[in-house]
Amino acid sequence: LTKQIFIFLYVLLNSPAVISFKVHGNYDGAVKINKPRRYRQYMNRKGGFNRPLDYIA
């Protein structure tokens, strides 16, 4: 009984559905996009510095 279970698990775990395989057209890689930094002005703002910061989109 244990040998049959072992064979069953071996067949099940070695099936193509479980093993990761390469998919045609699935290229591994990435592109690094450098976004420009957006700065908030803390001092010398119209209306004074003691107010909520401006929204940055």
C-alpha positions as CSV (number, residue, x, y, z in Angstrom):
1,L,0.0,0.0,0.0
2,T,2.8,2.5,0.8
3,K,4.6,1.7,-2.5
4,Q,1.4,2.5,-4.4
5,I,0.9,5.8,-2.6
6,F,4.6,6.7,-3.2
7,I,4.2,5.9,-6.9
8,F,1.0,7.9,-7.1
9,L,2.5,10.9,-5.4
10,Y,5.6,10.7,-7.7
11,V,3.5,10.7,-10.8
12,L,1.3,13.4,-9.5
13,L,4.1,15.7,-8.5
14,N,6.1,15.2,-11.7
15,S,3.2,16.0,-14.0
16,P,3.6,19.1,-16.3
17,A,0.9,20.9,-14.4
18,V,2.9,21.0,-11.2
19,I,6.4,21.5,-12.6
20,S,7.1,25.0,-13.7
21,F,8.0,25.1,-17.3
22,K,8.7,28.0,-19.7
23,V,5.8,29.4,-21.6
24,H,6.6,30.5,-25.2
25,G,6.5,34.3,-25.4
26,N,6.8,34.8,-21.7
27,Y,10.1,36.8,-21.5
28,D,11.7,37.3,-18.1
29,G,13.0,40.8,-17.7
30,A,12.0,44.2,-16.5
31,V,12.4,47.8,-17.4
32,K,13.5,50.4,-14.9
33,I,11.6,53.6,-15.4
34,N,13.1,56.6,-13.6
35,K,10.3,59.0,-12.7
36,P,11.3,62.6,-12.0
37,R,11.1,63.6,-8.4
38,R,8.4,66.0,-7.4
39,Y,9.3,68.3,-4.5
40,R,7.0,70.0,-2.1
41,Q,7.7,73.5,-1.0
42,Y,7.6,73.7,2.8
43,M,8.8,77.2,3.5
44,N,8.0,80.6,1.9
45,R,4.6,79.4,0.7
46,K,1.7,81.7,0.0
47,G,-0.5,81.5,3.1
48,G,2.3,80.7,5.5
49,F,4.0,77.5,6.4
50,N,1.6,76.3,9.1
51,R,-1.0,74.7,6.8
52,P,-1.5,71.4,5.0
53,L,0.9,70.6,2.2
54,D,-0.2,71.0,-1.4
55,Y,-1.4,67.9,-3.2
56,I,1.0,66.2,-5.5
57,A,-0.5,64.3,-8.4
